[in-house]
Amino acid sequence: MAIAFILFWGSLALIVYTYALFPVLVFVRGLFWRQPYKSADITPSVSLVIAAYNEAKVIAEKLDNILALDYPRDRLEILIASDGSNDGTDAIVQRYTEKGVRLLSLPRQGKAGALNSAVATTTGEILVFSDANSMFAPDAIRALVRPFADPEVGGVAGNQCYQTEQVGSMTGAGETSYWNFDRGLKQAQSQSGNTISATGAIYAFRRALFTTVATGVTDDFATSTAVIAQGYRLVFAPNAKAYEPVAGAKDIEFGRKVRVITRGLRAVLLRRELLNPFRYGFYALQLFSHKVLRRLVVLPLLVLVLVSPFLWSRGLFYRLVTVAQVALYACSLLGMLLANQRIGRSKIFTIPFFFCMVNAASLMAVINLIRGRRIDRWEPQRKETLPGSSTPSKGTPGLTPKKSSLR
């Protein structure tokens, strides 16, 4: 019974810290440990890079979106790196070459190789990366480059938003709720030092800080954290918005989560030096809590499920914890069964379902990591967008090599 007590309280402590205490710590630090940075309306030369594989359904809309952005056209280089596309993507991009869009047609090699090849041909001071299905707000690039007025800022994470008109699926509603919360965390992290990493929908960093992207890892995490590893700040720009459709069908989204988390855990291993608190301070704690513990919290969750019934007779608290777990997983199951009905899309069901789906995907990712399974390439599975759901759009200082003490 003593072992059951240890397992119960150890698991509960890890779960509470990961989901409650760590976010509170980040928000409090963001309020009272401000480390401001300079921001100004600057227009450095920008190279916008998009790695695309079989994106014929969305690439024309993406290019129209980019060409309508409010940024000096003579300061914006647009490069599409087609990673062996065979669905007509290249032909669509070629129709835009007279408008200044460059196509780099490559043999199939995976996103990492496509990005490495593309960056080697760019000329801009600032590299901006995006996904083919992410539509920028009209002033997104202007907002994204403003923090580069501060020589200590090496990278800027943009604000990924979901098109609210499309929220109708269980995974979509859960994903939207999660990103709304994560957005607040990024803001607090940035205010007090560094945001943990960028999202692939929209981010930028100084070209001089680019490091070769390794295969089998999440490229946005690997490239954005390289900025911190080199002693510069990675900050969050909430006004630099990119809009994406919400998650698609449950089976497609589950597979995507497994892929992203598997590659994400491998990326943390690649950047494991950032977990050293003696060198990277509070950022090391942020990285460990958010990118390691949060992805491994499925393990204490499983332990808690297994040991809680054995402690039922030990007091009211243990019974409440057991009942709470039953309620959580029951709501998730009911939500899945009622997915095609309106009641099944209410938050009482969608949030538990999304929570369980993400943790199940994390478990699969951990198994992949243990087995040494890499995910270097995949087939994009885009959800069809609803009519009228797209977000409409309108049409640096020198790099100072220095080690920043701001963490």
C-alpha positions in Angstrom: 0.0 0.0 0.0 2.9 2.3 0.7 3.9 2.0 -3.0 0.4 2.9 -4.1 0.6 6.1 -2.0 4.0 7.1 -3.5 2.8 6.4 -7.0 -0.5 8.3 -6.4 1.1 11.4 -4.9 4.1 11.4 -7.3 1.9 11.2 -10.3 -0.6 13.8 -9.0 2.2 16.2 -8.3 3.6 15.9 -11.8 0.2 16.4 -13.4 -0.7 19.4 -11.2 2.7 21.0 -11.9 2.5 20.5 -15.6 -1.1 21.7 -16.2 -1.5 24.2 -13.4 1.6 25.3 -11.4 3.9 25.8 -14.4 1.5 28.1 -16.3 0.8 30.1 -13.1 4.6 30.5 -12.7 5.0 31.7 -16.3 2.1 34.2 -16.0 3.4 35.6 -12.7 6.9 35.9 -14.0 5.6 37.7 -17.1 3.8 40.2 -14.8 6.7 41.0 -12.4 9.9 40.1 -14.3 9.6 42.3 -17.4 12.5 42.4 -19.8 11.3 44.8 -22.6 12.9 45.0 -26.0 13.0 47.7 -28.6 10.4 47.7 -31.4 10.1 50.1 -34.4 8.6 50.3 -37.9 11.5 49.1 -39.9 11.5 47.4 -43.4 14.6 45.1 -43.6 14.9 43.0 -46.7 12.8 39.8 -46.1 12.9 36.4 -47.8 9.6 34.5 -47.3 10.2 30.8 -47.7 7.5 28.2 -48.0 8.3 24.5 -48.4 5.5 22.8 -50.3 4.7 19.3 -51.2 1.5 18.6 -53.2 -0.2 21.8 -52.1 -2.1 22.5 -55.4 -5.4 23.0 -53.5 -4.1 26.0 -51.5 -0.9 27.4 -53.1 -2.7 29.9 -55.4 -4.6 31.3 -52.5 -1.4 31.5 -50.5 0.4 33.3 -53.2 -2.4 35.8 -53.7 -2.4 36.4 -50.0 1.4 37.1 -49.9 1.3 39.4 -53.0 -1.4 41.5 -51.3 0.5 42.0 -48.1 1.3 45.5 -46.8 5.1 45.4 -47.1 7.4 47.1 -49.7 7.5 44.8 -52.7 11.1 45.6 -53.5 12.0 44.5 -49.9 10.2 41.1 -50.1 11.6 38.0 -51.8 9.1 35.1 -52.2 10.4 31.6 -52.7 8.4 28.4 -53.0 10.5 25.3 -52.4 8.5 22.5 -54.1 9.6 19.2 -52.5 9.0 16.8 -55.4 5.4 17.9 -55.8 3.5 15.9 -58.5 0.0 17.3 -58.2 0.4 20.4 -60.3 1.8 22.6 -57.5 4.8 23.6 -59.6 2.7 24.7 -62.6 0.5 26.9 -60.4 3.6 28.6 -58.9 5.1 29.2 -62.3 2.0 31.3 -63.2 3.2 33.7 -60.5 6.8 34.1 -61.7 6.0 37.3 -63.6 4.9 38.7 -60.3 8.2 38.1 -58.7 7.6 34.7 -57.1 10.5 32.2 -57.4 10.0 28.5 -57.7 12.7 26.1 -56.5 11.7 22.7 -57.9 13.4 20.0 -56.0 13.4 16.2 -55.9 11.5 14.7 -53.0 13.7 14.8 -49.9 11.5 15.9 -47.1 10.8 19.3 -45.6 14.1 19.7 -43.8 16.1 19.2 -47.1 13.7 21.6 -49.0 14.2 24.3 -46.4 18.0 23.9 -46.4 18.1 24.1 -50.2 15.8 27.1 -50.2 17.6 29.2 -47.6 20.9 28.7 -49.5 19.4 30.7 -52.4 17.9 33.6 -50.4 19.2 37.1 -50.0 17.1 38.8 -47.4 18.4 40.0 -44.0 15.3 38.4 -42.3 14.0 34.9 -43.1 10.3 34.4 -42.7 8.8 30.9 -42.8 5.2 29.9 -43.3 3.0 26.9 -44.3 1.1 26.8 -47.5 -2.3 26.8 -45.8 -1.5 29.7 -43.4 -3.0 33.0 -44.6 -1.3 36.2 -43.3 -3.1 39.2 -42.0 -2.4 42.3 -44.2 0.2 43.7 -41.8 1.7 40.4 -40.6 5.2 40.9 -41.9 5.4 44.5 -40.7 4.4 43.3 -37.3 6.8 40.4 -37.5 9.9 42.4 -38.2 9.4 45.3 -35.8 11.2 43.5 -32.9 14.3 43.2 -35.0 14.9 46.8 -34.3 16.5 45.5 -31.1 19.9 43.9 -31.9 19.4 41.4 -29.0 16.3 39.9 -30.7 17.3 37.1 -33.1 13.9 35.6 -33.8 10.2 36.4 -33.7 7.3 34.0 -33.3 4.1 35.0 -34.9 0.6 34.5 -33.8 -1.2 31.4 -35.2 -4.9 31.9 -35.2 -7.8 29.6 -36.3 -10.5 30.6 -38.7 -13.5 30.6 -36.3 -16.0 30.1 -39.0 -14.8 26.6 -39.4 -15.0 25.5 -35.7 -17.5 22.6 -35.9 -15.5 19.5 -35.2 -14.5 18.0 -31.9 -10.8 18.2 -32.6 -11.2 21.7 -34.0 -12.9 23.1 -30.9 -10.4 21.5 -28.6 -7.5 22.7 -30.7 -8.8 26.3 -30.7 -9.2 26.2 -26.9 -5.7 25.0 -26.5 -4.1 27.6 -28.8 -6.0 30.4 -27.1 -4.4 29.4 -23.8 -1.0 28.7 -25.4 -1.1 32.2 -26.9 -1.3 33.7 -23.4 1.7 31.6 -22.3 3.8 32.8 -25.3 3.0 36.4 -24.5 4.0 36.0 -20.8 7.2 34.1 -21.7 8.2 36.7 -24.2 7.6 39.6 -21.7 10.1 38.1 -19.3 12.7 36.7 -21.7 12.2 34.1 -24.4 9.1 32.4 -25.8 9.8 28.6 -25.9 9.7 28.2 -29.7 7.8 29.4 -32.8 5.0 27.8 -34.8 5.5 26.9 -38.4 2.5 29.0 -39.6 4.5 32.3 -39.1 7.9 33.0 -37.7 11.1 34.8 -38.6 14.7 35.1 -37.6 17.9 36.8 -38.8 19.4 35.0 -41.8 22.8 35.0 -40.1 21.5 32.8 -37.3 20.1 30.1 -39.6 21.4 26.6 -38.9 20.9 23.5 -41.1 17.6 21.8 -40.3 18.1 18.2 -39.3 15.8 15.5 -40.6 13.2 13.8 -38.4 12.6 16.9 -36.2 10.0 19.7 -36.2 11.7 22.4 -38.3 10.0 25.4 -36.6 11.2 24.3 -33.2 14.7 23.4 -34.3 15.3 26.6 -36.3 13.7 29.0 -33.8 15.5 27.6 -30.7 18.8 27.8 -32.6 18.4 31.6 -32.1 18.4 31.1 -28.3 21.3 28.6 -28.4 23.3 31.4 -30.1 22.6 33.9 -27.3 19.8 35.9 -28.9 16.2 36.5 -27.8 13.2 34.7 -29.3 10.1 36.9 -28.7 6.4 36.7 -29.5 4.6 39.2 -31.8 0.8 38.9 -31.1 0.0 41.3 -34.0 1.8 39.2 -36.6 -1.2 36.9 -37.3 -1.5 33.9 -39.6 -4.9 32.2 -40.0 -5.3 28.4 -40.5 -8.2 26.1 -40.8 -9.0 24.1 -37.6 -8.2 20.5 -37.2 -9.9 18.0 -39.6 -11.3 14.5 -39.0 -10.3 12.8 -35.8 -8.3 10.0 -37.4 -6.3 12.5 -39.6 -5.7 14.8 -36.6 -4.6 11.9 -34.4 -2.0 10.9 -37.0 -0.8 14.5 -37.3 -0.4 14.8 -33.5 1.6 11.6 -33.4 3.9 12.8 -36.2 4.3 16.3 -34.6 5.0 15.0 -31.1 7.4 12.3 -32.3 9.4 14.9 -34.3 9.1 17.4 -31.4 10.6 15.0 -28.9 13.5 14.3 -31.3 14.0 18.1 -31.7 14.3 18.5 -27.9 17.0 15.8 -27.9 18.7 17.8 -30.7 18.6 20.9 -28.6 19.2 19.2 -25.2 21.9 21.7 -24.3 19.1 24.2 -23.8 17.9 22.2 -20.8 20.9 23.3 -18.8 19.5 25.8 -16.2 23.0 27.0 -15.3 23.5 28.4 -18.8 20.0 29.2 -20.0 18.3 30.0 -16.7 14.5 30.0 -16.6 14.2 29.2 -20.2 15.6 25.7 -19.4 12.7 25.2 -17.0 10.2 26.4 -19.5 11.5 24.1 -22.2 11.6 21.1 -19.8 8.1 21.7 -18.4 6.4 22.6 -21.7 8.1 20.4 -24.2 9.1 17.4 -22.1 6.9 17.0 -19.1 3.7 18.0 -21.0 4.4 15.4 -23.7 5.3 12.7 -21.1 2.4 13.6 -18.6 0.5 10.7 -20.2 2.6 8.3 -18.1 1.6 9.7 -14.7 -1.9 10.0 -16.0 -1.9 6.2 -16.6 -0.3 5.5 -13.3 -3.0 7.6 -11.5 -5.8 5.7 -13.2 -4.3 2.4 -12.2 -3.6 3.2 -8.5 -6.5 5.4 -7.6 -9.1 2.5 -7.1 -6.8 0.8 -4.7 -6.9 3.9 -2.4 -10.7 4.3 -2.6 -11.2 3.3 1.1 -8.5 5.6 2.3 -10.5 8.8 2.4 -12.7 11.3 0.6 -9.9 12.9 -1.3 -8.9 9.6 -3.0 -12.6 8.9 -3.9 -13.0 12.4 -5.4 -9.8 12.0 -7.5 -11.1 8.6 -8.8 -14.5 10.0 -9.6 -13.0 13.0 -11.4 -10.9 10.7 -13.6 -14.0 8.6 -14.5 -15.9 11.8 -15.3 -13.1 13.1 -17.5 -12.7 9.9 -19.6 -16.5 9.4 -19.7 -17.0 12.9 -21.2 -14.3 12.1 -23.7 -15.9 8.9 -24.7 -19.4 10.4 -24.9 -18.0 13.2 -27.0 -16.6 10.8 -29.5 -19.9 8.8 -29.7 -21.9 12.1 -30.0 -19.5 13.7 -32.4 -22.1 14.1 -35.2 -24.6 15.7 -32.9 -24.7 19.3 -31.7 -24.4 18.4 -28.0 -21.3 16.4 -28.8 -19.6 19.6 -29.9 -20.0 21.4 -26.6 -16.9 22.2 -24.6 -17.8 19.7 -21.8 -17.1 17.0 -24.4 -14.7 18.5 -26.9 -12.1 19.6 -24.4 -11.9 16.2 -22.6 -11.8 14.5 -26.0 -9.0 16.7 -27.2 -7.1 16.2 -23.9 -7.3 12.4 -24.2 -6.5 12.4 -27.9 -3.3 14.5 -27.4 -2.1 12.3 -24.6 -2.8 9.1 -26.6 -0.8 10.6 -29.4 2.0 11.5 -26.9 2.1 7.9 -25.8 2.4 6.7 -29.4 5.2 9.3 -29.9 7.1 8.1 -26.8 6.9 4.5 -28.2 8.2 5.8 -31.6 11.1 7.5 -29.8 11.9 4.4 -27.8 11.8 2.2 -30.9 13.9 4.7 -32.8 11.2 5.3 -35.4 11.8 8.5 -37.4 9.2 10.4 -39.4 11.1 12.3 -42.1 8.3 12.6 -44.8 4.5 12.5 -44.9 1.6 13.1 -47.2 -0.3 16.4 -46.4 -4.0 15.9 -45.8 -5.7 19.2 -46.1 -9.2 19.7 -44.8 -11.5 21.3 -47.4 -12.1 24.9 -46.4 -15.6 26.3 -46.2 -16.7 29.0 -48.7 -15.9 32.4 -47.4 -13.8 31.1 -44.5 -10.5 32.5 -45.6 -9.1 35.6 -44.0 -8.9 38.4 -46.6 -5.7 40.4 -47.0 -4.5 43.6 -48.7 -2.1 44.1 -50.8 17.1 46.0 -40.2 19.6 47.0 -38.2 23.0 45.2 -38.6 23.5 41.9 -36.7 25.4 42.6 -33.6 27.2 39.4 -32.6 26.8 39.3 -28.8 25.7 36.9 -26.2 22.5 38.0 -24.5 22.1 37.6 -20.8 18.3 37.8 -21.1 16.7 34.4 -20.7 
